């Protein structure tokens, strides 16, 4: 979420709107905006409190709620108001269904990251990663290229995917 926020304040302009997102005022939480784009499969919505992809054909959507640090199947007909989540519309399974809807969001995310690199170069994200690591509340994350590898492995081989901490240990062993 931090990285999409950095895309909004890019020196060449708001990269999310350049990519096709509409900027909307947040209906739930003050001080932040909400970005939405539509596709034939539904909507992708980005907000500081949550992100998700929502099906246009009444299938469950994908919702990540930041303060819960969890992904959910979302069964609402409209994206939730950030900060206000109807518990009866959220579920964490079945696991295969959650994986399937998360891949719809991941397809968008990986395509967007490719677009970012082709539009402004890899230096933009690399600078974002360096700045993020300096924040007092940031948590350890994989470097940019390793993050993309991890996401692609999640997409193609979820049964053999290692948790990020294990991936870090084996990819970047400390001596």
N, C-alpha and C positions, 0 to 999 in steps of 0.2 A: 504494500500500500504506500509505503514511503516513496518508492521509486515512481509510481504513477503521480504522486504529488510533486515530485521533482520535474516530471514531464510537463506539468501544468505551468510551471514558472521558467521554462526553458528560454534562453535569450532570443531565440528565433520565433517565439510565440508558443501558445498552448498546443502541445503535441497531441493531446487527446482530442481536441476539437479538430485539429488538422487531419487526424486519422478518421474522423467521422462521428465522434461523440457529440451529443448535445449536452450543454451545461445547464443544470437546473438548480434552483435553490433547494436546500435540504428541507424536507417536510418535518423531520423529527428533531434533529440536533442542530443547534446554532453554531455558526462559525466555520462551517464547512459546506462545500458544494457536493452535488451528486452529478455523475456523468452517466449517460445512457446512450447505447447504440442499438439499433435494430438490425436483425438479419432475417433470413427466411426461416431460421430455426427458432427465433425468439429474440430476447433482449439480453444484453450484458450490461450490468449496472455496477459502477464503482463508487464507493463512498469511504470515508475514513473509518467508519464503524463496521462496515460489512461490504462484501463483494459477492456477486452472483451472476448466474446465467439462468434465464427463465424461459421455459418452453412456450411457444405460441400455440401448441396443440394440446394443451391441458395435461401434458406429462409432468412429472415432478421436475423441479428445477434444482439448481445447486446454490447453496448459500454458505459462505464462510462468515462467521461472526467473530470479529477481532477480539473483543474482551472475553469471550469464552474460549478462544483459540481452538475452535472446532468447526468442522464441516457438517452440513446437514442436507438431507433431502428437504426441499421446500415445496409444499403442496398448495400454495396460494395462487390465485388467478392473476394477481399483480405483485410486483416486487414489494417487500416489506418496507415500512417506514423505518429508516435507520434509527436504531436505538429502541424500537418497539417491535417485539417479535411475538406473535401469537403462538404459544407453545403447541397448540393442537395442529399447527401447520408444519411443524418441524419434526423430523425423525432422523435417526442415525442408521437406519438399515431398511431393507437388507443390504449387506455390504456390497454385493454386486451392483445393485441399483445406484448406490452412492458413488461407486467407482465410475459407472457409466455416465452419470450426470456431471461428475467432476471432470471427466475427459472432454465433455463439450466445452466447459469453461477453459480447460487447459489448451484445447485446440485454438481458441481465440487468443489466449495469453501468449503462446509460442509464436503464432503468426504476428501478433503485435510486436513482440521482441525482435523478430526478424525485420519488421518494418522500421522499428526504431534504429536498428543498426544500419540499415540501408539508407535511411533518411538523414540521420545526424552522426553516424559513425559509432564505433564501439567505445570511443573515449567518453561519451556521455554517460553510459551505464557504469563504466569503470570509475569515473569520478563520483557517481552516485554511491557506489559501494564503498569507496574510501571515506566519503563524508558520513555514511551511515555508521561505519565502524567507530567513528569518533564520538558519536552521540552517547551521552552518559547512560541512557536506558536501552541502548541497542543490545541485542543478543548476538552471539556468534552465528555467522551464516557462511554458507559456502561461497567461494569466489564466483564471479559471474559465469564463466564457462562451465564450471562444475555444477552450478545451480541448474543451468539449462540441460546438462547431461542427466542430472538426477530427475528433472521433470520429464524428459523424454523416456527415461527408463521406466518411470512410473506409468507413462502412457502405453508403452509397448510390452513391458515385462513386470507387471505388478507383483506376480508371485515370487519373484526373486529379488525384489527391491529391498535394499537395506535402509534402515532409518538414517536420517541425516547425520546424527552423531557417529554412527558406525561408519558411514561413508567418509566422514571427515577423518576418523581414526585410521582407516585403511588407505585413504588417498593422500593424507598429509600427516604421516606418523611423526610424533615428537621424539626427539632423541635425548 
